[in-house]
Amino acid sequence: MGARAGTTPHPSNAVPVTYRISRCVYLRLLAVCLGCGFWSLWQQAAGLIGPQGITPLSDLMSGLARAYGSGAFWHSPSLFWLSSEAWFVQAVAGLGAVASVLLFFGIAPRACCILGYVAWLSFRSIDDGPVFWFNFPYDDLQTEAVFLGIFVAPAGLWPWRPKADLPRWVHWLLVWFLFRVMFGPGITKVMFHGPWRDLSAVGDFLLTMPHPTAAAAWFAELPRWLLQGMTAFTLACEVLCPFLFFVPGRARRLAAVAGIGLMVGIQVVCSIRGFQPLTMGLLLLLWDDAALRRLVPVRWRRERVAPPSDRASPGASEQGHGWRRVFAGVVVVLCVAASIGPFLSQFGVPVRPAALARVDAALRPFRIASCYTMFCIVPAERYGLVVQGSDDGENWRDYEPLGIPSREDRAPVLFAPYHDYLGFKLWFAGFCPPSQDGWLRVLQHRLLAGEPAVTRLFAKAPFAGAPKWVRIAWFRFCFATPEQRAMGQFWVREGLGIRVPAASRRG
């Protein structure tokens, strides 16, 4: 006899909430972003930290050893303490790339995440000085994502049909991670930068972002009220929606949809490495399997109902044993404890009590939790450095990085989740004081010497070998008008002077 309307189904007949679909999608997106990151390093590490690079790795490691003595390894855990040779740097990047490919195809996923974490942390940990390549928010975002991926990934060899669901404790760690990734930047924008409060920041961001695409110029010409609406939408997604992540049901899913919409919009106008795909993967984890299947047409739907023995406790096979519960508890405590300090630092609040501060200090080198405050301060104008070479000291030709503007007739391109390390650093240096330009002079000397690894950091070099003269000029950039873009001009640049004076091969 059927149950009467309004009665509650017996618990044994309830379909459990599972996240198998989003788990698989998230691991694949993580693999793509991690693989592109290691591919970028494979191609660019020699010019950045190679023996003849801009900041040689041997110098970085020696500086860490002098600064921290016997505690240098624990301050900067890295495989590069074993060797700083160029072949070893390539081997670490190659190891990470191989692990990413295997992770994408589902081969030994947990082992791949462990290898990816160790390899990525090795690069992240060596930056501890005025010149840094791997010490930006995205580097920390990917470090934490692949660390948590160790627990997201099944332990078997073939994970895409896992017998057990994503454990509840792992899912809640991911929700907490996502909350910090979204809420941290949002609240700091509101607290510390007026243009976000008066809703003008998106208009500035479209011009001054690191690696704009061709679509950014079109969006920048939209009416002011529409740009203000985009700013308000951004703040709503980052400040209000994150609290709905902890509310099961429709509210959580709608918050995820809003966040995914924001990520798609940012991806259209800007190449910010893998930030958008990784965040979209995290947001998808707010949709359970039943909700995702409802988006698929009925004729294509294949309902999968767990057997009765699995319904009482999703993920029971991964949490059922006592030692696994203890392990889960330890991981949760460590991850939450490590995240409190970075989270409070956004508000200028010190970590208390002292015991928690000590835990925070001990765990911070491993980057299992970080502070995320991306693009909270948005400049109103775009300043940029352009490296120029000459054979006669009078006629100068531009070196062209992949992502930032240089020549006025060079169209922006979309290349994320690949990363242009030198271009990003040149964009960042354009807003920094000249006192931090020491690395630019090293770049200048490497180009004068015709160092191939450094020359390859540019998407296009104007000389087959080494020029006789190199200088670094400083410009203000604006988008070209629609009429100018129709004629092939994409930027208007105004010279502001010479940032690094011309030098020649003769000194």
ZIBELHU-V671729 format. One record per pair of residues at least 12 apart in sequence whose ideal C-beta (glycine too) atoms are under 6 Angstrom apart, sorted by the first residue. I is the first residue (numbers start at 0). J is the second residue. D is the distance in whole Angstrom. If there is no record, write none. Layout:
BEGIN
i=I j=J d=D
i=I j=J d=D
END
This chain:
BEGIN
i=11 j=307 d=6
i=15 j=305 d=6
i=15 j=310 d=5
i=15 j=313 d=4
i=16 j=287 d=5
i=17 j=164 d=4
i=17 j=288 d=5
i=17 j=313 d=6
i=18 j=165 d=5
i=18 j=287 d=6
i=19 j=164 d=6
i=19 j=288 d=6
i=20 j=288 d=5
i=20 j=291 d=5
i=21 j=283 d=5
i=21 j=284 d=5
i=21 j=286 d=6
i=22 j=165 d=5
i=23 j=159 d=5
i=24 j=283 d=6
i=25 j=280 d=4
i=25 j=284 d=6
i=26 j=152 d=6
i=27 j=103 d=6
i=28 j=276 d=5
i=28 j=280 d=4
i=29 j=144 d=6
i=29 j=148 d=5
i=30 j=99 d=5
i=30 j=102 d=4
i=30 j=103 d=4
i=32 j=273 d=3
i=32 j=276 d=6
i=32 j=277 d=5
i=32 j=416 d=5
i=33 j=99 d=4
i=33 j=115 d=5
i=33 j=145 d=6
i=34 j=96 d=6
i=34 j=99 d=3
i=35 j=416 d=4
i=35 j=417 d=5
i=37 j=92 d=5
i=37 j=95 d=4
i=37 j=96 d=4
i=38 j=96 d=6
i=39 j=417 d=6
i=39 j=418 d=4
i=40 j=92 d=4
i=41 j=92 d=4
i=43 j=420 d=5
i=43 j=456 d=6
i=44 j=88 d=5
i=44 j=92 d=6
i=45 j=452 d=4
i=46 j=452 d=4
i=46 j=453 d=4
i=46 j=455 d=6
i=46 j=456 d=4
i=47 j=132 d=5
i=47 j=420 d=6
i=49 j=85 d=5
i=49 j=452 d=5
i=50 j=85 d=6
i=51 j=450 d=5
i=53 j=438 d=6
i=53 j=441 d=5
i=53 j=442 d=5
i=54 j=130 d=5
i=56 j=83 d=4
i=57 j=83 d=4
i=59 j=125 d=5
i=60 j=83 d=5
i=63 j=75 d=5
i=74 j=364 d=6
i=75 j=124 d=4
i=76 j=124 d=5
i=76 j=364 d=6
i=77 j=121 d=4
i=77 j=124 d=4
i=77 j=125 d=6
i=78 j=91 d=6
i=78 j=121 d=4
i=79 j=121 d=6
i=91 j=118 d=5
i=91 j=121 d=6
i=94 j=118 d=5
i=95 j=115 d=5
i=95 j=118 d=4
i=98 j=111 d=4
i=98 j=114 d=4
i=98 j=115 d=5
i=105 j=157 d=6
i=105 j=158 d=5
i=105 j=159 d=5
i=107 j=156 d=5
i=108 j=152 d=4
i=108 j=158 d=5
i=109 j=152 d=4
i=109 j=154 d=5
i=112 j=145 d=6
i=112 j=148 d=4
i=112 j=149 d=4
i=112 j=152 d=5
i=113 j=149 d=6
i=115 j=145 d=5
i=116 j=145 d=5
i=116 j=146 d=5
i=119 j=142 d=6
i=119 j=145 d=6
i=120 j=142 d=6
i=123 j=138 d=5
i=123 j=142 d=5
i=130 j=438 d=4
i=132 j=420 d=5
i=136 j=371 d=6
i=136 j=373 d=5
i=137 j=272 d=5
i=137 j=274 d=6
i=139 j=366 d=6
i=139 j=369 d=4
i=142 j=366 d=4
i=143 j=369 d=6
i=144 j=277 d=6
i=146 j=367 d=5
i=150 j=169 d=5
i=151 j=169 d=6
i=163 j=314 d=6
i=163 j=316 d=4
i=163 j=317 d=5
i=164 j=313 d=5
i=164 j=314 d=5
i=166 j=314 d=4
i=166 j=317 d=5
i=166 j=318 d=5
i=168 j=327 d=5
i=168 j=331 d=5
i=172 j=334 d=6
i=173 j=284 d=5
i=174 j=244 d=5
i=177 j=281 d=4
i=178 j=241 d=5
i=178 j=244 d=6
i=179 j=342 d=6
i=180 j=371 d=5
i=181 j=237 d=5
i=181 j=241 d=5
i=182 j=241 d=4
i=183 j=345 d=5
i=183 j=371 d=4
i=183 j=372 d=6
i=184 j=237 d=6
i=184 j=371 d=6
i=184 j=372 d=6
i=184 j=373 d=5
i=185 j=237 d=3
i=185 j=238 d=4
i=186 j=238 d=6
i=187 j=345 d=5
i=187 j=372 d=5
i=187 j=375 d=4
i=188 j=375 d=5
i=191 j=375 d=6
i=192 j=375 d=6
i=192 j=376 d=5
i=198 j=227 d=4
i=198 j=230 d=4
i=198 j=231 d=6
i=200 j=230 d=5
i=200 j=377 d=5
i=201 j=226 d=5
i=201 j=229 d=5
i=201 j=230 d=4
i=202 j=226 d=4
i=203 j=377 d=5
i=203 j=379 d=5
i=204 j=377 d=5
i=205 j=218 d=5
i=205 j=219 d=4
i=206 j=381 d=5
i=207 j=378 d=5
i=207 j=381 d=5
i=208 j=269 d=5
i=209 j=423 d=5
i=209 j=426 d=5
i=210 j=270 d=4
i=210 j=402 d=3
i=211 j=269 d=6
i=211 j=411 d=5
i=212 j=268 d=6
i=212 j=411 d=5
i=212 j=413 d=5
i=213 j=410 d=6
i=213 j=411 d=5
i=214 j=267 d=5
i=214 j=268 d=5
i=215 j=268 d=4
i=216 j=478 d=4
i=218 j=268 d=6
i=219 j=478 d=6
i=236 j=257 d=5
i=236 j=258 d=5
i=236 j=261 d=4
i=240 j=254 d=4
i=240 j=257 d=5
i=251 j=285 d=5
i=252 j=286 d=6
i=252 j=290 d=6
i=255 j=282 d=4
i=255 j=285 d=4
i=258 j=282 d=5
i=259 j=279 d=5
i=259 j=282 d=5
i=262 j=275 d=4
i=262 j=278 d=5
i=262 j=279 d=5
i=270 j=402 d=6
i=270 j=413 d=6
i=270 j=414 d=5
i=270 j=415 d=4
i=272 j=415 d=6
i=272 j=416 d=5
i=272 j=418 d=5
i=273 j=416 d=3
i=276 j=416 d=6
i=336 j=358 d=5
i=337 j=362 d=4
i=337 j=367 d=5
i=337 j=368 d=4
i=338 j=368 d=4
i=340 j=359 d=4
i=341 j=368 d=6
i=341 j=369 d=5
i=341 j=370 d=4
i=344 j=370 d=5
i=345 j=370 d=6
i=381 j=476 d=4
i=382 j=429 d=4
i=382 j=475 d=6
i=383 j=403 d=6
i=383 j=429 d=5
i=383 j=474 d=5
i=383 j=476 d=5
i=384 j=425 d=5
i=384 j=428 d=6
i=384 j=429 d=5
i=384 j=471 d=5
i=384 j=473 d=6
i=384 j=498 d=6
i=385 j=397 d=5
i=385 j=405 d=5
i=385 j=472 d=5
i=385 j=474 d=6
i=386 j=398 d=4
i=386 j=471 d=5
i=387 j=470 d=5
i=387 j=472 d=6
i=388 j=462 d=6
i=388 j=466 d=3
i=388 j=469 d=5
i=389 j=466 d=6
i=389 j=468 d=4
i=390 j=466 d=6
i=390 j=467 d=5
i=392 j=468 d=5
i=396 j=461 d=4
i=398 j=457 d=5
i=398 j=460 d=6
i=399 j=457 d=6
i=399 j=458 d=5
i=399 j=459 d=4
i=400 j=419 d=6
i=400 j=421 d=6
i=400 j=422 d=3
i=400 j=457 d=6
i=401 j=419 d=4
i=401 j=422 d=5
i=401 j=458 d=4
i=402 j=419 d=4
i=402 j=422 d=4
i=403 j=422 d=5
i=403 j=425 d=6
i=403 j=426 d=5
i=404 j=476 d=5
i=404 j=490 d=5
i=407 j=488 d=5
i=407 j=490 d=5
i=407 j=492 d=6
i=408 j=487 d=5
i=408 j=488 d=6
i=410 j=489 d=5
i=421 j=456 d=4
i=439 j=471 d=6
i=439 j=499 d=5
i=443 j=469 d=5
i=443 j=499 d=6
i=443 j=502 d=6
i=446 j=469 d=5
i=447 j=465 d=6
i=447 j=469 d=5
i=447 j=504 d=5
i=449 j=464 d=5
i=449 j=465 d=3
i=467 j=503 d=6
i=467 j=504 d=6
i=468 j=501 d=5
i=468 j=503 d=5
i=470 j=497 d=6
i=470 j=501 d=4
i=471 j=498 d=5
i=471 j=499 d=4
i=472 j=497 d=6
i=473 j=495 d=5
i=473 j=496 d=5
i=473 j=498 d=4
i=474 j=492 d=4
i=474 j=494 d=6
i=475 j=493 d=5
i=475 j=495 d=6
i=476 j=490 d=5
i=476 j=492 d=5
i=477 j=491 d=5
i=479 j=491 d=5
END
